[in-house]
């Protein structure tokens, strides 16, 4: 296990669920990686674009999303997925499949949580 590594790695997280606990844990992992000096991108895809709307006392997803961004994480959301659900997104920029392709092809590691 490496901590405080001099080599910065880029972690890509594709979040495809609106499950409060899974979404909360995805952002907790992202924050931990950022704190350890890694670059992190989270791409919200499918039901994942609904995470901003999650209101759960046990798993405060919105709080972790905001902390992730404040720590320097990159947060992207699929524009087509938002449009299909008629969701508004205040936290992250509307993105495309080209942006997702960029995340998965430039990241050293990609984790999908769905």
ABEGO torsion letter per residue (X at the ends): XBBGBABBBBBBBBBABABAAAAAAAAAAAAAAAAAGBBBBBBBBEAAAAAAABBBAABBAAAAAAAAAAAGBBBBBBAAAAAAAGBBBAABBBBBAAAAAAAAAABABBBBBX
